[in-house]
Amino acid sequence: DSNPDRELDLVAARHLVREALGQLSKEQREPIEIAYFEGLTQSEIATRLETPLGTIKTRMRQGMIRLRETMMPLRTEESSR
């Protein structure tokens, strides 16, 4: 049931996400990665990073906005290849 086109799409998507994450500041990237890869809540992330919850929420929100903005042109570039 392996679909080569789908597998290529997944590889391209992973590449886009990695590239976009790399453009975030450490302060924005770190809590997003912890939430996604470890499944921690914002409260748990704040505790782990010893950072106020409001700061974590702001960094994550700003990071997600920046990810969206960064990935739009990358998606367009990938689809034109």
Beta strands, then each sheet from edge to edge (+ up, - down):
end
